[in-house]
Amino acid sequence: MRPCLAGPLLTADPAAKDFRPGANGLKVRDGALYVSNTSRGVIYRVALTPQFEPAGGPTTVAVTGQVDDFAISPRGTIYATTHGAKLLAIEPDGTMRSVLETGCDSCTSVAMARRNGKDTLI
C-alpha cells in the first residue's frame, strides 16, 4: 500500500511542545479532499482528479488554531472542533466565527445530519 498524499504540510509540526497529530480530519467534497492538521492549526484543500487522485498539493482554506474533526454543510460552511470548548464555523468566503464558546468540552468530532428538512450539527 502507498500513501495517496504525503508532504510536510500534513505532518505534525516539530515545534509543537505537546502531542498533537498532524493530518487528522478528512472529508471529500466537490472534487476536493479537505484535511485538518491539528498540530499546524490549518484546514487544507487538495484538488482531486475524477479518479480521486491528488491534482496538486494542499492549499490553505483556513488558519484555525488547534482543530480536529470538521463537517462541511451543503452550503459550504465548515464546522470545526477545537479539542477545547469552542466549535468554529468557517464560511466559504473565509470568514471565521465561533458557533459555541463553551459547552463543547474537548470535542473531537462533529457531523451534519438532515432532520425535518433541515441540516443540523450533531
N, C-alpha and C positions, 0 to 999 in steps of 0.2 A: 504494500500500500504506500502511496506517496501523498504528501500534502497537496491540496489543490491550490493553496495560497500560503506564502510564508514571507517574512520580512521583518525588519527591526521595529516597524510601527505596530506590529501585532504581538511583540514580546513584552514582558514586564519591564518597566523602567528600572534599570540597575541602580538609580539614585534613590528609589523609594526606600524609606527607612523601615517600614513594616511590610509584612507579607501582603501583597496584592497581586492577583493574577493578571496576566496580560489579556489577550483576546478572550472574551467571556461570552457575552450575548451575541447570538447570530440570528438574523432574520433575512428572508428573501422577499423582495417586493419590487414590482415594476421593472424587472430586468436588472436588478442590482442586489448585491449582498451587503447588508448593514452589519457592522461589527462594533461592539463596545469593547473598550480596553480599560479595565478598572484601574490599573496601575498608572496609565498615562492620562486618564480622565478625559477621554475623547470617544466620540462615535464617528466611525469611518463609513464610507460608501465605496464599494468596488463594483464597477460595471461588469455585467456578465454577458457572455455570448448566448445565442439561442440553445447551445449545448450545456449551459451553466458552467462554462469555464471562465476564469477571470479575463477581462478585456482591458487590462491595465492595473495600476496599483491603487492603493487606498487614497481617497481624498477625504478631507475633514468635513464632516457635517456640522459638528458642534463640539466645542470645548466645554465640558460639563463639570469638571471636577470628578471625584471618585464616583463612578457609575457602574452598575452591574447589568442587570437584565433590562429589557425595554420591550415595548409593544408599539406597533405603528397603526394608527387609526385609519379608517377608509379615506379620510381627507388628507392624510399625510402627517398628522401630528405624531411626534414620537413622545411616548411617556416612558420615563426612565427612573429606575430605582437607584438609590444612592448609598446603600449599606447603612444609612442613617435614618433620620426621622422624615426626610423630605422625599417627595415624588415630584419630578420635574416634567414639564411639558416643553418640547422644542417644536415650534411651529415651522411649516415649510419655508417661511421667509427667514428662518434663523433666530427669530425672537424666542428667548427662553424665559420661563416663569416657573415659580413653584406652585404646584397644584395643592400639595399638602405640606404645611410647615412642620406639623407634628402628627404623631399617630401612625407613622409608617416605620416604627422602630425596627431598625436592622433589616428592612425589606430588601429582598434579593430577587424578587420575581414579580412580574406584572403581565397581565394578558387582557385582551379585548374579547368581549362576548356580546352577542346580539340578544337583547331581551325586549320583548314587547315592541319590536320595530326600532329600537334604539341601541346604539353602540354604547357599551358600558365597560368600565375598567373593573377587573377583578384581581 
